[in-house]
Amino acid sequence: MGTLARALLLPLLAQWLLRAAPELAPAPFTLPLRVAAATNRVVAPTPGPETPAERRADGLALALEPALESAAGAANFLAMVDNLQGDSGRGYYLEMLIGTPPQKLQILVDTGSSNFAVAGAPHSYIDTYFDTERSSTYRSKGFDVTVKYTQGSWTGFVGEDLVTIPKGFNSSFLVNIATIFESENFFLPGIKWNGILGLAYATLAKPSSSLETFFDSLVTQANIPNVFSMQMCGAGLPVAGSGTNGGSLVLGGIEPSLYKGDIWYTPIKEEWYYQIEILKLEIGGQSLNLDCREYNADKAIVDSGTTLLRLPQKVFDAVVEAVARASLLYIQPMMGAGLNYECYRFGISPSTNALVIGATVMEGFYVIFDRARKRVGFAASPCAEIAGAAVSEISGPFSTEDIASNCVPAQSLSEPILWIVSYALMSVCGAILLVLIVLLLLPFRCQRRPRDPEVVNDESSLVRHRWK
């Protein structure tokens, strides 16, 4: 089955970006992925004598199962349905209670980073922040951390405190948290969140992977499976005014009511970002005919914290040319910022270092991040509709005879190794520099010997001998 699975394709027919002329038939934007297998809809099991650990041994759990009891409390999966607010342009966020007594904040859900951070000081673009002085359970860890994103960065103090997720868990968990005291282009006008929840792997955590991530702490303390799933219901169409769309973040399980049909899984190629493998890209049913390694240069990731579909520059240029040739407009409505007319933007943007499946694409699907089995799953989302018509679909399998056996460039996996090499070289250079400094600081000791009047050993004596 493994050999067969590697030869399958999963086209994500992303029509949520497509606005064709009325007389033209809508042509899908197709993004084939290499997949492992199709998983049929699972029926909630009848409670039996098996233990919860046995029932969840495969790393997955249904949200319709009875609450999972653990030493830390019960996880109420059904309460997690519709626990998100937001849209693709401003991000999807989750309500959290932090500290003792609890302070309520709205936290952006980001699968493209790994740090959990909240505003720790007032900012002109946010309405509240976490005041560590008011929390009796906050403990500082005594160091700072700086995190940089594609757009924006922040610096904060690292500490730990109790966190509660009202829509999902009936108990609190002790987690690492950074309180942001300085930022640049991170908090933006119009946002409704004041913190960020990074759900990627610990490899990306700053200042190092030794800092346990929020989700790793939750898996351990709440005794939930190492899997979460997301449904974002903007369908590429932000609401007007100050309202928001809904969504669901199911931590530890899969909710059957949030998807239709089968779940198709694609392997996670490397556990840092949720890196997957793109096989090819089609516009209006026509392949771009690029080397499949171009689509994965230098990585292809699933990132809820990025708004658009971002493509490597060479792929982006080919897409623009194909769209123009097909007379199609891949545009997305965006917030008008008080304007009296509709405003649109191109739903795809160029990238210098990755293909990024962002929120605009994810809104068409129910996405499962199955970390236990090292795979990402996609299923059709019932909320991804415009005027009653589905804006996305999944189909397959198809032959991959014309596709290379491996579309992931070797260099895409090298960045963590480069970090290690860089740190090693820095250590060596530091040691050499330390030795040089010590040598310079040590007093130069020279034993003076009796001068031989006939030995010419400096310029002055040379002059004297010349005068003899």
N, C-alpha and C positions, 0 to 999 in steps of 0.2 A: 504493500500500500504506500510505503514511503516513496518508492521510485515513481509510482503513478502520481502521487500528490505533487511531486516537484514539477510535473509536466502540465499542471493546471494553471488556468488564468482566472482572475477575478476582475472583470471590467466594472468599474464604478461609473455608471452612466450619470455624470454630474450635470443634469440639466438645470440645476438651480442657478447656474451662471449664464444660461442661454436666453437671449432675447432676440429672436429672428424676426425678420420682416413678416407681416401678417400673411403674405402669400406664400411664404416659404415654410416647408415642413421643418419642425424643430429637429436639428441634428444634434445628437448627444456629444458631450465632451467625455471621452472614454479614457479611463486610467487603469490599465490592467496591472494586477499584482500577482506575484507568485504565492500560491496558497498551499496549505497542508491538507485540508479536507473540509467537507461540509458537515456541520453538526445540526441535526434535525432538532426541531422544537422539543424541548424536554418537558415532560409532565411532572408537576410537583409530586415528589414521592410521598407515599403514605407513611406516616410515622410508624416506626417499628422498633424492635429491640436494639438496633444498632446504635452505637454512641454517635454523638455529633461529629467527632473526629473521623470516624469511619464513614459517615455519610458524606463528608466533605473531603475525602481522601484524594479526589481527583483535582482539587484546587479550585473548584467552582461551587457556587451555592445559588439556589434560586431565591429570589426576593420573596416569593410566595411561600417559602418554607416557614414553619413556626419560628419565633424569635430564637436566636442561637444563644443559649445560656453559657456564660463563662464566669470565671472568677471576677472579672472586671465589671460584669453586668451584662445586659441583653442588648443585642443589636436589632433594632426594629427596621428591617429592610423596607417594609411598606411605607414607613414614614419618610423615607428618602425620596419617594416619588414626588416630583414637582418641588424639590427643595432648592432649585436654582432660579435665579432671575438674571436678566441681561439680554444682550444681543451680540452678534458677531463683531460689530464695530466698536463696542465699548467693553466687551468681555462678559463672561458668565460668572456669577459670584454666589457664594454660599454664606449663610448666616452662622456665626460662631460666637460662643461666649468664652471669654478669656479672663483668667485670674480669679481672685477671691477678695471681695465680692465680684461676680461676673460683670465684665464690660462687653457690650454687644458690638461686634464689628462685621462688616461685609467683606468676604475674602474672595479674590479672583482665583478661579481654578485654572491652573497652568500645567499641562502635561509636558511642557518643553523646558522645565527647570526643576530644581530639587530642594530649594530652600523655602522654609515657612517664615514669612516676615510680615510685620504690621507696622503702620505708622506709629512712631513713638513720640512725635512732637506735632504741634499744629502745622497745617499747610493750607494755603489759600484755596486749593482745589478739593479738599476733603472736609467733611463735616464733623468728624470725630477721630480720635486716636486712642491708642492704648497707653494709659498712664501707669507705669510700673510702680510708682510711689503709692498708688491706691490699692495695690494687690499684695496681700499678706503672704501669698504663696510664690511670688516671683523670686527667682534666684539668679543672680548674674553669674556668668561663667568667666568673666574677666578679660574678654578679648572682643575685638571688632571683626566685622566681615564686610566685604564689598562684593556686590554681584552686578555684573554687566549683562545687558540683554542686547538683542539686535537694535532695539530702540530704548534708550534710557538706562539708568543705573541707580543704585542706592548703596548707602553705607549704614550699618546699624550695630548696636550692641547685641551680643549673643547671650541668651539666658535660657531659662526653662520655667514653665508655668503650667497650670492646669487648664485644659481646653475642653469645652463641651460642644457637641454638635446637636442642637435641639431636635432637628428633624432627622433622627436616625439612631441616636444612642441615649440611654438614660443614665449615663455615668460620665465622669470626667477622666481625662488621660493626661499624663505628664509628658510634655513634648518640648523639644528644642524650638526656640522662637527668637527671631531677630527683631529688635525694635529700631525702626528706621529714624535716624536723626538728620540725615542728609541725603538728598536725591537730586537727580538731574533728568528731566524729561520722563519721569516715571509716573508720577501723579499728573494727570492731564485734565483739561477742562471737560466737564460733562460726565466724568466717571462717577459711579455710585458705589465703588468699593474703596477700602482703605487698607488693604493688605493683599498678600499673594500666597497661594498654597501650591508649591511645586510638587508635582506627583511623579516626576521622572525618577530614575535610579540614583542611588547614593553616589555613584561615580561622578555625577555633576555637582554634588553638594559643595558649597564653599564654607570655610576655607579648605576643607579636605573631605574625602569620603568617610572619614571616621566620625563625622558629625551625623548622628542618626537622623534620618528624614522623618517627617510627620507620618507618612503612610507606613513605614517600617515600624514605627512605635505603635501605631494603631493596630497593625496585624498582630503584634506580640501581645499587647495589653488587652485588646478586645477579643483575641482568639478568633479572628475572622480569616477566611481564605485570602491568599495573596492575589487578589483580583479586584478590579473596580470597573464600572461601566458608566458611560455618559450618553445622555440624550439632550441635545440642544435644539430647541423648537423655534428658532428664528427663521429657518428655511431660507436664509439669505435675504430676508426682508425685514429690516429693523422697523419697529413701530414708530409712529410719529410722536412728537412731543416728548414728554418726560416719562412715558410708560416703558415697560419692559416686556420681553417675551419670557416664557418659562423654560424649564428644563429639569433634568434629574441627574444627580450624581449618586450612584449606588455603590457604597464602599463595602466590599466584601462579597458581592453577589451579582446576579443577573435577574432583572425583572422581566418576565415573559410578556407583560402587557405593553412594554416599551418598544417592541419590534414585531415585524411581520415576516413570515417565511423562515428561511434558514439563516443561521449565522455562518459566515465564511471567514476562515481564519488565515492570516498570512504570518509567516514566521518573523520573530524579532531577530534581526541579524546581529545586533550588538546591544548589550544591556547598559546603555548610558542614556541617550534619548531613546524614544521608541522608534528605532530605526528599522525600516522595512525595505523591501526590494520592489522597485517599479520596473516593469518589463517593457512597456512601450506606451505611447500616448497617441490618441486619435482625435482628430477634429473633423466633425461632420462625417464620420465613418471612414476617414482616410488617415492612415498612419503617417506620422512625421518622418518615418524611415531614418531615424537617427540610431547610432549605436546605443544599445540599451544602457551602457555605462554612463552615457551623457545624462540620463535621467536621474542617476544616483550619485552625481558628482557634487560634493564629495560624500554626501549622505542623503537619504530620503527619510523624513521623520513625520510623525503625527503629533501636532502641537496645537492644543486648544487655546494657547495664549497668543497665537498669531492669527490675524484676521483673515487674510486672503490666501489663495493658492499661490505659493511662491515657487518659481522655477529657475533653475540655473540659466545664466544669461543666454547661452547658445540655444537652449530649449525654448526660452521665452521668445527669442527672435524668430524661431521657426513657427511658434504658435501664432504670433502676431501676423506673420506672412500668410499662414494658412487661414486665419480668421478673415483677413482682408480678401483673400482669394475666394473664399466661400461666401462673402458678403454677409457675415454674421456678426452680431454684437454680443460679446460676453461681458455684460455689465451688471452691476449690483446697486440697488438703491442704497443711499446713505442718508444720515441725518442732515437736515437742511439748516441746522443752527439758526433757527428763527427766520429763514427765508420763506417767501411765499410761493416758491416753485420747487418742483422735485429735482433732486440732485442725484447723479449717478456717477459711479466710478468703474473703471475696468476691473473685473473680478480677479485678475491675475497680475502679479507683479514680478519683476526680476529679482534674483538673489545671487549673491557672490559666492556662497559656500554650501548651498543645500537646496533640495526640493522639499518644500514644507506643505503638508496637507493641513491647512489651518481651519479655523472655525467655520468659514464660509462653506467649505466642503463637508466638514463633520456634521453640520446642521442637517444634511440629507440622510444621516444614518444614525443607528444606535451602535456605538463603538465600545467594544469590550477590550480592556487592557488586562489580559490574562498573563500576569507575571509568573505565576506558578508553572505554566506550560510554555512560557517564552513565546507568546503569540499575541497578535492583535486581531480582534474579530470585528466584522462589519455585517450589519443586518439592516433591512429597510425600516425606516422609522415612520410610524403612523402619523406623526405630527408634521412630517416634511411634505406639506401639501400647500398648493396655492390655488384658490378657487375650486377646491375639491379634487384637483389633479395632482398626482404624485410628481415631485420634482426630481426624484432620483430612483434608481433601481439597481439591482445586482443580478447578473446572469453569468452563466458559465457551466461547465468548464469548456475550454477551447484548446486546440493544439498549440504547442510551443515549439514546433519543429524549426521555425524561423527565428527563435530567440536563443541567445547564448545561454549556456548552462549556469553562468554566474554573472549577474549584471552589476554587482557591487564592486567598484574599484578597490584595489588593495589599499590605497592610501586613505580610504574613508574610515578604515579601522585603526589608523595609526595615531590619531590625535592623543589618546590616553598614553600611548607609548612615548610620544614626543614629550609629553609632560614629564614623564619619569626620566627620560634622557636629559631634559633641560635641567631638572632639579639635581641630577647627578653631576652634570657639568658645572652647575653653579656651586655645588659643594666642593668639587675639586679646585675650582678657581678661588673659592674662599679660603681653602686650606693653604694654597700657595701664597695668597696675599698675606695671610696671617704670618707665615714663615718669613716673608720679606720684611714685614713690619717689625717683627722681633729682631731680625738681623740689623735693621737700621737703628733700633733703639739701644741695642747693646753697645757699651763703650768699646772703642777700637783700641786695643792694647798692643803696644809695640815695644819690644825690648831694645833699649838703646845700647849700641856697642861703641867701643873707643874708635874715634875717627882716625883713619889712616891718611896722613897728609898728602900721600902720593896718589890717592884714589880720587878720581874726578867723579863725583856723584851728584852734583847739582849745578845749576847755571852759574851761581855766584862763585863757586870754587873754580869752575871752568874759566871764568873771567880772571880770577886771581892767578891761575897758572899761566894764562896768556901774558900777564904782566911780569912774570918772573924773568 
